[in-house]
């Protein structure tokens, strides 16, 4: 990568930060500060959470998402409950 390309990339990052949404969505209240991915990974590890990717039918995903919205929980919690119940834990 050329030095000029690096400078352009840095300038674009800076411009995106400056023009990014400072207030929340649609000019409402300010959005909650986003947690850095590294910090989120540390929090997950402290809770004993491990990333686990699987490929399942889209209908099952839809049902899980619907169940999560019904209960007002996040998808990770619902999937953990369903797996524990299915495994007899």
N, C-alpha and C positions, 0 to 999 in steps of 0.2 A: 504494500500500500504506500502510495506516495505521501510526502509530507503535506501537500495541498489537499489531498483526499481526506487525510486525518483532520486537518483544520476545518474542512467543510463539514465533516461528520460532527465534530465538536460544536460547531456553530449551529447546526440543525438541532442538536440536543438542547442547547441553551435556548434557542428560540421556542422549542416545544414546551420547555419548562415555563417560559415567560408567558406564552399564550394559552397555556393549559387552563382548564376550568378552576378558577379560584373559589367560586361559590359552588354549592352543591348542584345537583341536576336541575335544570330549568330555572336557574337563578334563585333557588330556594335557600335553605339553610346550608351551611358549609358541610361538605361530605366528611365522613369519619376519616381520619388519617389512615392511609393504607400501610399495612405492615410489610416491611421488607421481606422478600422471600427467604433470605437467610435467617431472619428473626423468626419467621413462621416455622421454618424447619426445626429450629432449636426448641420452640414451644411444643411442636408435635412430638419431638423426640423425648422431651421431658414427660409428656403424657403417655409415652410408650407406643405412639402411633407409628405405623410403617406404611409407606406408599405401596399399594397393591393394585396393579392394573389387570383388568380382565376384559374379555370381549363377550358381551351377552346380547341377547335379542333386544331390539329397540322397544318392543312392547313391554318387556320387563323393566327397562329403564324408565319408561313413561309411568308405569305403575309405581315404581319406587319414588319417582319425583312427585307424583300425586299424593302418595302417602306422606311424604315429607312436608308438603305444603299444608295438608290437612292437619297434621300434628303441630305445625309451626316449628319443626326441627330442621337441622341441616341434613343433607343427603348422607353424609358420612355416618351420622348417628343412626339413621334409619337402616342403612345397609348393615351396620354392625349388629343392630338388634335382630334383623331378619336372619343374618348368618348364625348368630348365637342360638336363636330359636330353632333354626333348621338343623343345627349340629347337636341339639339337645343340651345345651349349656344353660 
